[in-house]
């Protein structure tokens, strides 16, 4: 079955938003929505690497093998779809990862490779992979250093850090095995949710990222861009 016959990813994400608004107090929602608006107002979306740019090289640790996976080795095998996600604590990210899991065979039919990158520790990435039955590599990007090269890294601001702590989301632990009291600045770094398609010449053929964590690149658009390469 092709993706066109299925519910769009954004429709699934919008349902999470609707359910959240029905369950969470408005003042709590306001904190999270203000954080997204403030992030957008920094102009970060304007700094995202564009189509036609050369993709930054990376070499990151794989969740299963613990070995380094090189972008150079990946593009030698075929086009690469790179998904940046925030963490296993984010239901929007989990939904997106599962959508790509369900499309993995379509990517492979097109000769493409899919990898997902997050600032989570390798251990947390492994938990994510096992829990959701993912069939593609999850790579660990400490401090969102590679995300920074793609123009999508940012630091969670103090008010939003307090909010996350109040709802028991421990980003420093997820990202670096640290607690709130000994968290480093690097452990509070995240990527914008983003998807990049990199062709075999290491040129970006698709790029989309959003400051609003409730909006994600639509897989159908990525697949369409991939079809243009073949």
C-alpha positions in Angstrom: 0.0 0.0 0.0 1.4 3.4 -0.9 1.5 6.3 1.5 -1.2 8.1 -0.5 -3.8 5.6 0.8 -2.9 6.2 4.4 -3.6 9.0 6.9 -1.1 11.8 6.6 1.5 12.1 9.3 0.3 15.6 10.1 -3.3 14.3 10.7 -1.9 11.9 13.3 0.1 14.7 14.9 -2.9 17.0 15.0 -4.9 14.3 16.8 -2.1 14.3 19.5 -2.5 18.1 19.8 -6.3 17.9 20.1 -6.1 15.2 22.8 -3.4 17.2 24.7 -5.6 20.3 24.6 -8.5 18.3 26.0 -6.4 16.9 28.9 -3.8 19.5 29.9 -4.6 22.7 31.7 -4.5 25.8 29.5 -1.8 27.5 31.6 0.5 24.5 31.1 -0.2 24.4 27.4 0.6 28.1 27.2 4.2 27.6 28.5 4.9 25.0 25.8 3.3 27.1 23.0 5.1 30.2 24.1 8.4 28.2 23.9 7.6 27.2 20.3 6.7 30.8 19.4 9.8 32.2 21.0 12.0 29.7 19.2 10.4 30.6 15.9 11.0 34.3 16.6 14.8 33.7 16.9 14.8 33.2 13.1 16.1 29.7 13.4 14.1 28.4 10.5 16.0 30.9 8.3 19.3 29.2 9.3 18.3 25.7 8.2 20.5 24.4 5.4 18.7 24.7 2.1 18.2 22.5 -0.9 21.4 22.6 -3.1 23.8 23.0 -0.1 26.4 20.4 0.6 25.4 18.3 3.6 27.8 18.4 6.6 29.7 15.2 7.1 29.1 13.3 10.3 30.2 10.1 12.1 27.9 9.1 15.0 27.4 6.1 17.3 24.8 3.5 16.3 22.2 2.5 18.9 22.6 -1.3 18.3 26.2 -1.9 17.4 27.8 1.0 19.3 30.0 1.6 16.2 30.4 4.8 14.4 28.2 5.3 11.3 29.7 7.7 8.7 27.7 9.8 6.4 30.3 9.2 3.7 29.7 5.5 3.9 25.9 6.0 3.8 25.9 8.2 0.7 28.2 5.7 -1.0 25.3 3.2 -0.8 22.5 5.5 -2.0 20.5 8.5 -1.2 20.1 9.1 2.5 17.0 10.4 4.4 18.1 11.9 7.7 15.5 12.5 10.3 16.4 14.7 13.3 14.2 14.1 16.4 14.1 15.5 19.9 13.7 12.3 22.0 11.7 9.3 23.0 9.9 11.5 25.6 8.1 13.4 22.8 4.9 11.7 21.5 5.2 13.7 18.2 8.7 12.3 17.6 7.5 8.8 18.4 4.6 9.1 16.0 7.0 10.4 13.3 9.5 7.6 13.9 6.8 5.0 13.6 5.5 6.5 10.4 8.9 6.2 8.9 9.1 2.6 10.2 6.0 1.8 8.3 7.5 3.3 5.1 10.9 1.7 5.4 10.2 -0.9 2.7 9.2 1.9 0.3 12.5 3.7 1.0 14.5 0.5 0.4 12.6 -0.1 -2.9 13.9 3.3 -4.0 17.5 2.4 -3.0 17.4 4.9 -0.2 18.8 4.6 3.4 17.0 6.1 6.4 18.7 7.2 9.6 17.3 9.0 12.6 19.5 11.3 14.7 18.9 12.6 18.2 20.9 14.1 21.1 19.8 11.1 23.2 22.5 8.8 24.6 23.1 5.6 22.7 21.3 3.7 25.5 18.2 5.9 25.2 18.3 5.5 21.4 18.4 1.7 21.8 15.4 1.8 24.1 13.6 3.9 21.5 14.5 1.4 18.7 13.4 -1.7 20.7 10.2 -0.2 22.1 8.9 0.9 18.8 10.3 -1.8 16.6 12.3 0.5 14.4 14.1 -1.0 11.4 16.6 1.7 10.7 19.7 3.1 12.5 19.3 5.5 15.4 22.4 7.6 15.8 23.4 9.6 18.9 24.4 13.3 18.4 25.8 14.5 21.8 25.0 18.2 22.5 23.2 18.3 19.1 26.6 19.1 17.5 25.7 17.7 14.1 22.3 19.3 14.3 24.1 22.6 14.7 25.9 22.1 11.4 22.5 21.6 9.7 21.4 24.9 11.3 18.7 23.3 13.5 20.2 23.2 17.0 19.0 25.3 19.9 19.1 25.4 23.7 16.0 25.0 25.8 15.3 28.3 27.6 15.2 28.4 31.4 11.4 28.9 31.8 10.8 25.9 29.5 13.4 23.8 31.4 11.4 24.4 34.6 8.2 23.5 32.8 9.7 20.2 31.5 11.0 19.4 34.9 7.5 20.0 36.4 6.0 17.4 34.0 8.9 15.0 34.8 10.6 15.1 31.4 14.3 14.9 32.2 16.0 16.1 29.0 19.5 16.2 30.6 19.2 12.6 31.7 17.9 11.5 28.3 20.7 13.4 26.5 23.6 12.9 28.8 22.7 10.7 31.8 22.7 13.8 34.0 20.3 15.1 36.6 18.7 18.6 36.8 21.2 19.8 39.4 24.4 18.8 37.5 23.0 19.3 33.9 25.4 20.9 31.5 24.3 23.4 28.9 25.1 20.9 26.2 22.6 18.5 27.8 19.8 21.0 27.2 20.4 21.2 23.5 17.9 19.9 21.0 17.4 19.8 17.2 14.4 21.2 15.5 12.4 18.2 14.2 13.7 18.0 10.6 14.2 15.9 7.5 16.9 16.2 5.0 17.3 14.1 1.8 21.0 13.8 0.8 21.8 12.5 -2.7 24.9 10.4 -3.6 26.9 13.6 -4.4 26.2 14.7 -0.8 23.9 17.5 -2.0 20.8 18.3 -0.1 17.7 17.5 -2.3 15.0 18.1 0.4 15.1 20.1 3.6 12.3 20.9 6.0 12.4 21.9 9.7 9.9 23.6 12.0 10.2 25.5 15.2 6.7 24.4 16.1 7.3 20.8 17.4 3.7 19.9 16.5 4.5 20.2 12.7 6.7 17.7 10.9 7.8 17.2 7.3 5.3 15.0 5.5 6.9 11.7 4.4 5.0 11.8 1.1 6.9 15.0 0.2 10.2 13.3 1.0 9.3 10.3 -1.1 8.3 12.6 -4.0 11.7 14.3 -3.8 13.4 10.9 -3.7 11.5 9.9 -6.8 13.0 12.9 -8.6 16.5 11.5 -8.0 15.7 8.2 -9.6 
